[in-house]
Amino acid sequence: MGINDSLDAVFNNALWSVCYLVVLLGLSAYGIHRYSIIYLFLKHKNARLKPLGEFEEFPKVTVQLPVFNEYFVIRRLLDAVGKLDYPKDRLQIQVLDDSTDETTDIAAAEVDKFRAAGFEVSLVHRIDRTGFKAGALAEGMKDATGEFIFILDADFVPPPDVLKNCIHHFTDPGIGMVQTRWGHINRDHSLLTRVQAMFLDGHLLLEQTARNRSGRFFNFNGTAGMWRKSCIEDAGGWHHDTLTEDLDLSYRAQLRGWKFRFLPDVVVPAELPTDMNGFKSQQHRWTKGSIQTCLKLLPAVWREKLPLLIKLEATAHLTSNFGYLLLLLLCILILPQSHAAHGGWMQTLLVDIPIFLVTTVSIATFYIVAQRHLNPKSWARDLLLMPMLLALAIGMSVNNARGVLEALFKRQSEFTRTPKYGEGTAVRRVRAVRYPPIRSILPAVEILFALYFSFCTWNAVESGAWTSVPFLLLFLVGFSYVSAKSIGFWIQQMSILVPPPEGAIAET
């Protein structure tokens, strides 16, 4: 090898190493932020914000139920709403229905029953779905007679006392929104739902508590929360230029000076997606919408006269999903970096170990703290799921990075709802017909990454880099699991949709 070849090799190794290090430093920044959330949560976890007082007479509340083709869960939702413990003369119910299937007929029949029982209730049916969920909520606002508005998605089952648990916090005239914590109806349905529940518990307990109790901005989660109607109006109403209308309105309201409150002890159960494609659709929407909101509102946050810590936290919050793009880049760079020159024990001590502590360990610690707080008697068993949680987060990087890129390049897409099946009530063939599988090239890309990490793992074993093998296996398992579940569900649904042979008894 000549001198020029040697120089080229050194340059290439240095270039890969620099790119790899930059990506790791970006991921480390989000890891450090995760530790700050843990610290703020532990500092404020025992703080219980009580209402300033109680209303002498319950104010009027409008319950808005935005639904779209919710055939399997609409009855369950309305049944729970009918049991709300709140004076009927102080309650208005709006079914904001954009459905194109029999959901509208079911809702109309249930609404008639509500009227017969003495409720003030209306069915608002739109045909064009302009603005999707945000458009439906804005349409409902036109006829909302309540001073306060409680919003519920179709897969939620509110406890009877939820309105009374929220309403008195609004005795503080500066409070614009009160958010409850989500529970999980079908947490133990499968490995996928158990890991999803852990993801959501981390966000809905640690992040919301830490941000709210420390005076940072936090957001309405799109459902199971109550708004002061005048707050929505003052902030400019519902916008539909992002896929996360909840995050968008939350930041606009807080930039106007409104205060929010999170109630971790008030739990409203909901149904988790039971199939990988539904989960990916939900995550893509949330990821893309958050970056759209970031591009829209982060400059306004920095222009506002706010404390620096609030600005920094808002920046970390709104940009957090860029982490998926960094994670995808890390996946690509792992193999070239493995062939680059290694700095020996000094690099391991000064670079590898610190980065490991602020990336992988921060994620594990984050979700362990959440489970230990929520399930003090059984949290240890969730430790067994931690490798799968890490693997699933990695496996979702292609799907979620796509959402980030679509937001950056301003590619518009519709609000794709997450299918809800009403656990224990849906028949497989009917589900397949109503929610046909989505065709996507993503599973093929995920398979390629699984093959790529199969080679990376084999390469690490061959070269004796045994410390790398456990981490490479996380990538291998993550991409293999996500792609296999996606393709498996697609095959299952397509096989159900194929008409049975003539003379055969069809599954009903």
PEGIDA-V48951 format. One record per residue. N is the residue number from 0. RES is the residue in one letter. SS is DSSP state (alpha for helix, beta for strand, coil for the rest). PHI is phi in whole degrees, -180 to 180 (NA if undefined). Layout:
{{N RES SS PHI} {N RES SS PHI}}
This chain:
{{0 M coil NA} {1 G coil -77} {2 I alpha -64} {3 N alpha -64} {4 D alpha -63} {5 S alpha -64} {6 L alpha -65} {7 D alpha -62} {8 A alpha -64} {9 V alpha -64} {10 F alpha -64} {11 N alpha -63} {12 N alpha -61} {13 A alpha -65} {14 L alpha -64} {15 W alpha -61} {16 S alpha -65} {17 V alpha -65} {18 C alpha -60} {19 Y alpha -62} {20 L alpha -67} {21 V alpha -62} {22 V alpha -63} {23 L alpha -64} {24 L alpha -66} {25 G alpha -63} {26 L alpha -65} {27 S alpha -66} {28 A alpha -61} {29 Y alpha -70} {30 G alpha -66} {31 I alpha -63} {32 H alpha -62} {33 R alpha -62} {34 Y alpha -63} {35 S alpha -66} {36 I alpha -65} {37 I alpha -59} {38 Y alpha -61} {39 L alpha -65} {40 F alpha -65} {41 L alpha -62} {42 K alpha -69} {43 H alpha -113} {44 K coil -62} {45 N coil -92} {46 A coil -74} {47 R coil -118} {48 L coil -80} {49 K coil -96} {50 P coil -61} {51 L coil -64} {52 G coil -171} {53 E coil -131} {54 F coil -67} {55 E coil -67} {56 E coil -127} {57 F coil -59} {58 P coil -73} {59 K coil -76} {60 V beta -122} {61 T beta -100} {62 V beta -97} {63 Q beta -102} {64 L beta -122} {65 P beta -75} {66 V beta -134} {67 F coil -148} {68 N coil 52} {69 E coil -105} {70 Y coil -52} {71 F coil -82} {72 V coil -123} {73 I alpha -62} {74 R alpha -65} {75 R alpha -61} {76 L alpha -61} {77 L alpha -67} {78 D alpha -62} {79 A alpha -68} {80 V alpha -65} {81 G alpha -66} {82 K coil -99} {83 L coil -61} {84 D coil -87} {85 Y coil -154} {86 P coil -56} {87 K alpha -60} {88 D alpha -76} {89 R alpha -112} {90 L beta -131} {91 Q beta -123} {92 I beta -117} {93 Q beta -119} {94 V beta -94} {95 L beta -95} {96 D beta -108} {97 D coil -107} {98 S coil -68} {99 T coil -119} {100 D coil -123} {101 E coil -71} {102 T alpha -54} {103 T alpha -62} {104 D alpha -65} {105 I alpha -63} {106 A alpha -63} {107 A alpha -62} {108 A alpha -65} {109 E alpha -68} {110 V alpha -63} {111 D alpha -60} {112 K alpha -65} {113 F alpha -63} {114 R alpha -62} {115 A alpha -63} {116 A coil -88} {117 G coil 97} {118 F coil -86} {119 E beta -87} {120 V beta -144} {121 S beta -143} {122 L beta -112} {123 V beta -104} {124 H beta -106} {125 R coil -105} {126 I coil -102} {127 D coil -95} {128 R coil 60} {129 T coil -58} {130 G coil 80} {131 F alpha 54} {132 K alpha -63} {133 A alpha -61} {134 G alpha -66} {135 A alpha -65} {136 L alpha -65} {137 A alpha -64} {138 E alpha -63} {139 G alpha -64} {140 M alpha -60} {141 K alpha -62} {142 D alpha -115} {143 A coil -73} {144 T coil -98} {145 G coil -82} {146 E coil -73} {147 F beta -128} {148 I beta -127} {149 F beta -107} {150 I beta -111} {151 L coil -134} {152 D coil -75} {153 A coil -68} {154 D coil -92} {155 F beta -97} {156 V beta -127} {157 P coil -71} {158 P coil -70} {159 P coil -58} {160 D coil -93} {161 V alpha -64} {162 L alpha -66} {163 K alpha -68} {164 N alpha -73} {165 C alpha -97} {166 I alpha -62} {167 H alpha -71} {168 H alpha -66} {169 F alpha -83} {170 T alpha -64} {171 D coil -81} {172 P coil -66} {173 G coil -88} {174 I beta -80} {175 G beta -104} {176 M beta -154} {177 V beta -124} {178 Q beta -111} {179 T beta -94} {180 R beta -97} {181 W beta -77} {182 G beta -105} {183 H beta -136} {184 I coil -62} {185 N coil -116} {186 R coil -52} {187 D coil -94} {188 H coil -64} {189 S coil -163} {190 L alpha -59} {191 L alpha -61} {192 T alpha -70} {193 R alpha -65} {194 V alpha -71} {195 Q alpha -56} {196 A alpha -60} {197 M alpha -66} {198 F alpha -57} {199 L alpha -67} {200 D alpha -61} {201 G alpha -62} {202 H alpha -71} {203 L alpha -76} {204 L alpha -105} {205 L alpha -66} {206 E alpha -65} {207 Q alpha -66} {208 T alpha -64} {209 A alpha -60} {210 R alpha -68} {211 N alpha -67} {212 R alpha -72} {213 S coil -97} {214 G coil 86} {215 R coil -82} {216 F coil -73} {217 F coil -140} {218 N coil -124} {219 F coil -62} {220 N coil -91} {221 G coil 90} {222 T coil -165} {223 A coil 58} {224 G beta -142} {225 M beta -118} {226 W beta -112} {227 R beta -80} {228 K alpha -57} {229 S alpha -66} {230 C alpha -67} {231 I alpha -59} {232 E alpha -66} {233 D alpha -65} {234 A coil -82} {235 G coil 105} {236 G coil 76} {237 W coil -77} {238 H coil -106} {239 H coil -123} {240 D coil -90} {241 T coil -132} {242 L coil -87} {243 T coil -122} {244 E alpha -61} {245 D alpha -69} {246 L alpha -64} {247 D alpha -59} {248 L alpha -64} {249 S alpha -59} {250 Y alpha -70} {251 R alpha -63} {252 A alpha -67} {253 Q alpha -70} {254 L alpha -67} {255 R coil -85} {256 G coil 102} {257 W coil -73} {258 K beta -105} {259 F beta -115} {260 R beta -141} {261 F beta -108} {262 L beta -114} {263 P beta -67} {264 D beta -91} {265 V beta -102} {266 V beta -112} {267 V beta -117} {268 P beta -69} {269 A beta -145} {270 E coil -97} {271 L coil -83} {272 P coil -58} {273 T coil -100} {274 D coil -123} {275 M alpha -63} {276 N alpha -66} {277 G alpha -65} {278 F alpha -64} {279 K alpha -65} {280 S alpha -62} {281 Q alpha -63} {282 Q alpha -66} {283 H alpha -62} {284 R alpha -64} {285 W alpha -65} {286 T alpha -67} {287 K alpha -63} {288 G alpha -63} {289 S alpha -67} {290 I alpha -72} {291 Q alpha -59} {292 T alpha -67} {293 C alpha -59} {294 L alpha -64} {295 K alpha -77} {296 L alpha -115} {297 L alpha -60} {298 P alpha -59} {299 A alpha -67} {300 V alpha -60} {301 W alpha -76} {302 R alpha -77} {303 E coil -73} {304 K coil -82} {305 L coil -127} {306 P coil -58} {307 L alpha -58} {308 L alpha -63} {309 I alpha -67} {310 K alpha -64} {311 L alpha -65} {312 E alpha -66} {313 A alpha -62} {314 T alpha -65} {315 A alpha -63} {316 H alpha -65} {317 L alpha -72} {318 T alpha -99} {319 S coil -59} {320 N coil -76} {321 F alpha -63} {322 G alpha -58} {323 Y alpha -69} {324 L alpha -67} {325 L alpha -64} {326 L alpha -64} {327 L alpha -66} {328 L alpha -63} {329 L alpha -61} {330 C alpha -57} {331 I alpha -69} {332 L alpha -85} {333 I alpha -60} {334 L alpha -67} {335 P alpha -57} {336 Q alpha -66} {337 S alpha -67} {338 H alpha -97} {339 A coil -78} {340 A coil -63} {341 H coil -104} {342 G coil -83} {343 G alpha 74} {344 W alpha -65} {345 M alpha -66} {346 Q alpha -65} {347 T alpha -59} {348 L alpha -73} {349 L alpha -94} {350 V alpha -120} {351 D alpha -62} {352 I alpha -66} {353 P alpha -59} {354 I alpha -66} {355 F alpha -61} {356 L alpha -67} {357 V alpha -95} {358 T coil -110} {359 T alpha -63} {360 V alpha -66} {361 S alpha -65} {362 I alpha -65} {363 A alpha -60} {364 T alpha -62} {365 F alpha -55} {366 Y alpha -79} {367 I alpha -66} {368 V alpha -61} {369 A alpha -62} {370 Q alpha -68} {371 R alpha -65} {372 H alpha -75} {373 L alpha -78} {374 N coil -129} {375 P coil -61} {376 K coil -93} {377 S coil -127} {378 W alpha -65} {379 A alpha -62} {380 R alpha -67} {381 D alpha -73} {382 L alpha -59} {383 L alpha -67} {384 L alpha -88} {385 M alpha -60} {386 P alpha -59} {387 M alpha -71} {388 L alpha -62} {389 L alpha -63} {390 A alpha -64} {391 L alpha -66} {392 A alpha -60} {393 I alpha -68} {394 G alpha -62} {395 M coil -84} {396 S alpha -64} {397 V alpha -65} {398 N alpha -59} {399 N alpha -78} {400 A alpha -63} {401 R alpha -60} {402 G alpha -61} {403 V alpha -62} {404 L alpha -66} {405 E alpha -62} {406 A alpha -68} {407 L alpha -64} {408 F coil -94} {409 K coil 56} {410 R coil -81} {411 Q coil -82} {412 S coil -151} {413 E coil -80} {414 F coil -74} {415 T coil -90} {416 R coil -70} {417 T coil -91} {418 P coil -59} {419 K coil -122} {420 Y coil -107} {421 G coil 64} {422 E coil -47} {423 G coil 86} {424 T coil -116} {425 A coil -91} {426 V coil -96} {427 R alpha -57} {428 R alpha -66} {429 V alpha -65} {430 R alpha -62} {431 A alpha -64} {432 V alpha -69} {433 R alpha -75} {434 Y coil -124} {435 P coil -62} {436 P coil -64} {437 I coil -85} {438 R coil -83} {439 S coil -153} {440 I coil -85} {441 L alpha -57} {442 P alpha -58} {443 A alpha -66} {444 V alpha -65} {445 E alpha -66} {446 I alpha -64} {447 L alpha -61} {448 F alpha -67} {449 A alpha -62} {450 L alpha -65} {451 Y alpha -59} {452 F alpha -79} {453 S alpha -63} {454 F alpha -67} {455 C alpha -60} {456 T alpha -67} {457 W alpha -61} {458 N alpha -64} {459 A alpha -66} {460 V alpha -65} {461 E alpha -62} {462 S alpha -89} {463 G coil 78} {464 A coil -85} {465 W alpha -66} {466 T alpha -68} {467 S alpha -82} {468 V alpha -60} {469 P alpha -58} {470 F alpha -74} {471 L alpha -65} {472 L alpha -66} {473 L alpha -61} {474 F alpha -66} {475 L alpha -62} {476 V alpha -66} {477 G alpha -61} {478 F alpha -69} {479 S alpha -66} {480 Y alpha -66} {481 V alpha -64} {482 S alpha -68} {483 A alpha -65} {484 K alpha -67} {485 S alpha -67} {486 I alpha -70} {487 G alpha -60} {488 F alpha -66} {489 W alpha -62} {490 I alpha -63} {491 Q alpha -61} {492 Q alpha -66} {493 M alpha -66} {494 S alpha -66} {495 I alpha -72} {496 L alpha -75} {497 V coil -65} {498 P coil -59} {499 P coil -68} {500 P coil -56} {501 E coil -60} {502 G coil 96} {503 A coil -80} {504 I coil -88} {505 A coil -75} {506 E coil -71} {507 T coil -102}}
